[in-house]
Amino acid sequence: MSLEAHVTTLKRKHSDLEDQISRLANHPSADQSEIVTLKKRKLRLKDKIEQATLTH
């Protein structure tokens, strides 16, 4: 997989998580621990995207 394709995949996953977090946050019975877990996963993806773009 090329670097560009890898970064594109990471960005898509990041965006998907953002959408999922938004949907959960707007749900009245949302599980806050699940939202926190998703936010942490989103931050890890952001770090991976930054790493990939800075090192190459």
C-alpha positions in Angstrom: 0.0 0.0 0.0 1.4 3.4 -0.9 1.8 6.1 1.7 -0.9 8.2 0.1 -3.4 5.3 0.1 -2.5 4.5 3.7 -3.1 8.1 4.8 -6.3 8.2 2.8 -7.5 5.1 4.6 -6.6 6.5 8.0 -8.4 9.8 7.2 -11.5 7.8 6.2 -11.5 5.9 9.4 -11.0 9.1 11.3 -14.0 10.6 9.6 -16.1 7.5 10.2 -15.3 7.7 13.9 -16.2 11.4 14.0 -19.6 10.6 12.5 -20.1 7.7 14.9 -19.2 9.9 17.9 -21.5 12.6 16.7 -24.5 10.2 16.3 -23.9 8.7 19.7 -23.5 12.1 21.4 -26.9 13.2 20.0 -28.6 10.1 21.2 -30.4 10.6 24.6 -29.3 7.2 26.1 -25.7 7.3 24.8 -23.1 5.4 26.7 -20.5 7.9 27.7 -17.8 5.3 28.2 -18.3 4.2 24.6 -18.0 7.8 23.4 -14.8 8.3 25.4 -13.3 5.1 23.9 -14.2 6.2 20.4 -12.7 9.6 21.0 -9.4 8.0 22.1 -9.4 5.8 19.0 -10.0 8.9 16.9 -7.0 10.7 18.5 -4.8 7.7 17.9 -5.8 7.7 14.3 -5.0 11.5 14.1 -1.6 10.8 15.6 -0.9 8.1 13.0 -2.0 10.4 10.2 0.4 13.1 11.4 3.2 10.6 11.8 2.7 9.3 8.3 2.6 12.7 6.7 5.6 14.1 8.7 8.0 11.2 8.3 7.6 10.8 4.6 
